């Protein structure tokens, strides 16, 4: 390079290239403001993603307990309980994995294994509580009415709080004030179980074939899962909005 060329290059001002992470959006009056790097999805997109993943995960997972329940309908109480608790673990694994996938864009640091394991254990625990009356059978009639009522209330509260509490143990590391998630999931599963009972119970009749029994269970699962997904989705979107992790309803997904 000649001396003249080197002189001309030294006189030319260098232009810096902005880093991709420092993207800016023009604000009022032409003043640019940095975008919030945490916002990766809009509220509507996240709600749709959550409802889809939760519904699919719960329906697929519930197919296993539905089949197990139909197969063990004539079994002794204790053995039926063991099989259904195991089937509930499969359901919880499918649900937890699906919901963890739904949260991936907004909570990339979520420890999926812990979230899924907690959900699986909680669902299995819920099945255990729900099956206890049939497992104990006539022994329950020997207990005082007060004990039965109080025991039923405690068991019901533990059942409804189990999934939300297990998931909160992981969510609390990523979302502030996420304790309300326990209440949200409890309400969601109350409504979901009511919806399931309203659809499936009148259709189940004695003497039906195994495919019919399973089909009715899956139909009830679709109604239950979509109900749970909508209620928990609204609660999750509210939590994430409060934490500044989702944008407006019109922002992309």
C-alpha positions as CSV (number, residue, x, y, z in Angstrom):
1,X,0.0,0.0,0.0
2,X,1.4,3.4,-1.0
3,X,2.0,6.2,1.5
4,X,-0.8,8.3,-0.2
5,X,-3.3,5.5,0.1
6,X,-2.5,5.0,3.8
7,X,-3.0,8.7,4.4
8,X,-6.4,8.7,2.7
9,X,-7.6,5.7,4.7
10,X,-6.6,7.4,8.0
11,X,-8.7,10.4,7.1
12,X,-11.8,8.3,6.3
13,X,-14.0,8.0,9.5
14,X,-14.8,4.4,10.5
15,X,-18.4,3.3,10.8
16,X,-19.3,1.0,13.7
17,X,-21.8,-1.8,13.2
18,X,-24.4,-2.1,15.9
19,X,-24.6,-5.4,17.8
20,X,-27.7,-7.5,16.9
21,X,-28.7,-7.6,20.6
22,X,-28.8,-3.8,20.6
23,X,-31.8,-3.5,18.3
24,X,-33.8,-0.3,18.7
25,X,-37.3,0.8,17.9
26,X,-38.0,4.4,16.9
27,X,-40.1,6.1,19.5
28,X,-42.0,9.4,19.6
29,X,-40.2,12.3,18.1
30,X,-37.7,10.1,16.3
31,X,-36.0,9.1,19.5
32,X,-35.0,5.4,19.5
33,X,-35.5,3.3,22.6
34,X,-34.0,-0.2,23.3
35,X,-36.4,-3.1,23.1
36,X,-36.9,-5.3,26.1
37,X,-34.9,-8.4,25.2
38,X,-37.0,-10.5,27.6
39,X,-40.1,-10.1,25.5
40,X,-40.1,-12.9,22.9
41,X,-43.9,-13.6,22.4
42,X,-47.2,-11.8,22.7
43,X,-50.0,-12.7,25.2
44,X,-52.4,-14.1,22.6
45,X,-49.6,-16.3,21.0
46,X,-48.5,-17.6,24.4
47,X,-52.1,-18.4,25.5
48,X,-52.7,-20.3,22.2
49,X,-49.4,-22.1,22.6
50,X,-50.2,-23.1,26.2
51,X,-53.7,-24.2,25.5
52,X,-52.6,-26.3,22.6
53,X,-49.7,-28.0,24.3
54,X,-51.6,-28.6,27.6
55,X,-54.6,-30.0,25.9
56,X,-52.6,-32.4,23.7
57,X,-50.3,-33.5,26.5
58,X,-53.2,-34.1,29.0
59,X,-55.4,-36.0,26.5
60,X,-52.5,-38.2,25.4
61,X,-51.4,-38.8,29.0
62,X,-54.9,-39.5,30.2
63,X,-55.4,-42.2,27.6
64,X,-53.2,-44.5,29.8
65,X,-55.2,-44.1,33.0
66,X,-58.4,-44.5,31.0
67,X,-57.2,-47.8,29.6
68,X,-55.9,-48.9,33.0
69,X,-59.2,-48.0,34.7
70,X,-61.2,-50.0,32.1
71,X,-58.8,-53.0,32.5
72,X,-58.8,-53.0,36.3
73,X,-62.5,-52.3,36.8
74,X,-63.1,-55.8,38.3
75,X,-59.8,-56.1,40.2
76,X,-59.3,-56.0,43.9
77,X,-59.1,-52.4,45.3
78,X,-55.4,-52.4,46.3
79,X,-54.1,-53.8,42.9
80,X,-56.3,-51.4,41.0
81,X,-54.9,-48.5,43.0
82,X,-51.3,-49.5,42.2
83,X,-52.0,-49.8,38.5
84,X,-53.8,-46.4,38.3
85,X,-51.1,-44.6,40.4
86,X,-48.6,-45.9,37.9
87,X,-50.8,-44.8,35.0
88,X,-51.1,-41.4,36.7
89,X,-47.4,-41.1,36.6
90,X,-47.4,-41.5,32.9
91,X,-50.2,-38.9,32.6
92,X,-48.3,-36.4,34.8
93,X,-45.1,-36.9,32.8
94,X,-46.9,-36.2,29.5
95,X,-48.7,-33.1,31.0
96,X,-45.5,-31.7,32.6
97,X,-43.4,-32.2,29.5
98,X,-46.1,-30.5,27.3
99,X,-46.4,-27.5,29.6
100,X,-42.6,-27.1,29.9
101,X,-42.5,-27.0,26.1
102,X,-45.2,-24.3,26.1
103,X,-43.1,-22.2,28.4
104,X,-39.8,-22.6,26.4
105,X,-40.0,-19.2,24.6
106,X,-40.5,-17.2,27.8
107,X,-38.7,-19.3,30.4
108,X,-35.7,-20.8,28.6
109,X,-33.9,-21.4,32.0
110,X,-36.8,-23.6,33.2
111,X,-35.4,-26.9,34.5
112,X,-37.6,-29.2,32.4
113,X,-36.6,-32.4,34.2
114,X,-37.6,-31.0,37.6
115,X,-40.8,-29.5,36.3
116,X,-41.8,-32.8,34.6
117,X,-40.8,-34.9,37.6
118,X,-42.7,-32.7,40.0
119,X,-45.8,-32.9,37.8
120,X,-45.6,-36.6,37.4
121,X,-45.3,-37.2,41.2
122,X,-48.1,-34.8,41.9
123,X,-50.5,-36.5,39.5
124,X,-49.6,-39.9,40.9
125,X,-50.3,-38.5,44.4
126,X,-53.6,-37.1,43.3
127,X,-54.6,-40.5,41.9
128,X,-53.6,-42.2,45.2
129,X,-55.8,-39.8,47.1
130,X,-58.7,-40.2,44.7
131,X,-58.5,-44.0,44.9
132,X,-58.2,-44.3,48.7
133,X,-62.0,-44.6,49.4
134,X,-62.3,-47.5,47.0
135,X,-59.2,-49.1,48.4
136,X,-60.3,-48.8,52.0
137,X,-63.8,-50.0,51.2
138,X,-66.0,-50.9,54.1
139,X,-63.3,-49.9,56.6
140,X,-64.4,-46.3,56.0
141,X,-67.8,-47.0,57.5
142,X,-66.2,-47.8,60.8
143,X,-64.9,-44.3,61.2
144,X,-66.9,-41.4,62.8
145,X,-68.7,-39.1,60.5
146,X,-66.6,-36.1,61.7
147,X,-63.4,-37.9,60.8
148,X,-64.8,-38.8,57.4
149,X,-65.9,-35.3,56.6
150,X,-62.6,-33.7,57.8
151,X,-60.5,-36.3,56.1
152,X,-62.4,-35.8,52.9
153,X,-61.9,-32.1,53.0
154,X,-58.2,-32.4,53.7
155,X,-57.7,-35.0,51.0
156,X,-59.7,-32.9,48.5
157,X,-57.5,-29.8,49.2
158,X,-54.3,-31.8,48.9
159,X,-55.5,-33.3,45.7
160,X,-56.4,-30.0,44.1
161,X,-53.2,-28.3,45.4
162,X,-50.8,-31.1,44.4
163,X,-50.0,-30.2,40.8
164,X,-49.8,-26.5,41.3
165,X,-47.6,-26.9,44.4
166,X,-45.2,-29.3,42.6
167,X,-44.9,-26.9,39.6
168,X,-44.5,-23.8,41.8
169,X,-41.4,-25.4,43.4
170,X,-39.7,-24.8,40.0
171,X,-41.6,-21.8,38.8
172,X,-40.7,-19.7,41.9
173,X,-37.1,-19.6,40.7
174,X,-38.2,-17.9,37.5
175,X,-41.3,-15.9,38.2
176,X,-41.9,-13.4,41.1
177,X,-45.1,-13.8,43.1
178,X,-45.9,-17.2,41.5
179,X,-47.5,-18.6,44.6
180,X,-50.9,-17.8,43.0
181,X,-50.2,-20.6,40.6
182,X,-51.3,-23.1,43.2
183,X,-54.7,-21.4,43.5
184,X,-55.0,-21.1,39.7
185,X,-54.3,-24.8,39.1
186,X,-56.6,-25.9,41.9
187,X,-59.5,-23.9,40.4
188,X,-58.7,-25.2,37.0
189,X,-58.7,-28.8,38.0
190,X,-61.9,-28.4,40.0
191,X,-63.6,-27.1,36.8
192,X,-61.9,-29.7,34.7
193,X,-63.0,-32.6,36.9
194,X,-66.6,-31.3,37.0
195,X,-66.6,-31.0,33.2
196,X,-65.2,-34.6,32.9
197,X,-67.9,-36.0,35.2
198,X,-70.6,-34.2,33.3
199,X,-69.5,-35.7,30.0
200,X,-68.2,-39.1,30.8
201,X,-70.3,-40.4,33.8
202,X,-73.7,-40.4,32.0
203,X,-72.1,-42.2,29.1
204,X,-70.4,-45.0,31.0
205,X,-72.7,-48.0,31.4
206,X,-72.1,-51.6,32.6
207,X,-71.4,-54.2,30.0
208,X,-69.7,-51.8,27.5
209,X,-66.8,-53.1,25.5
210,X,-63.2,-51.9,26.3
211,X,-62.9,-49.7,23.2
212,X,-66.2,-47.9,24.1
213,X,-65.1,-47.4,27.7
214,X,-61.7,-46.0,26.6
215,X,-63.3,-43.8,23.9
216,X,-65.7,-42.3,26.5
217,X,-62.8,-41.6,28.8
218,X,-60.8,-39.9,26.0
219,X,-63.8,-37.8,25.1
220,X,-64.1,-36.7,28.7
221,X,-60.4,-36.0,28.8
222,X,-60.7,-33.6,25.8
223,X,-63.3,-31.6,27.6
224,X,-61.4,-31.7,30.9
225,X,-58.0,-30.9,29.3
226,X,-59.3,-27.9,27.3
227,X,-61.0,-26.5,30.4
228,X,-57.9,-26.9,32.5
229,X,-55.7,-25.5,29.7
230,X,-57.9,-22.3,29.3
231,X,-58.0,-21.5,33.0
232,X,-54.3,-22.2,33.7
233,X,-53.4,-20.5,30.4
234,X,-55.1,-17.3,31.5
235,X,-53.3,-17.5,34.9
236,X,-49.9,-18.2,33.4
237,X,-50.2,-15.3,30.9
238,X,-51.1,-13.0,33.8
239,X,-48.0,-14.1,35.8
240,X,-45.7,-13.7,32.8
241,X,-47.2,-10.3,31.9
242,X,-46.6,-9.1,35.4
243,X,-43.0,-10.3,35.1
244,X,-42.5,-8.4,31.9
245,X,-41.9,-11.6,29.9
246,X,-44.7,-11.3,27.4
247,X,-45.7,-8.4,25.2
248,X,-49.0,-7.0,24.0
249,X,-51.7,-9.2,22.6
250,X,-50.8,-8.2,19.1
251,X,-47.1,-9.0,19.3
252,X,-45.8,-12.0,17.4
253,X,-45.1,-15.4,18.6
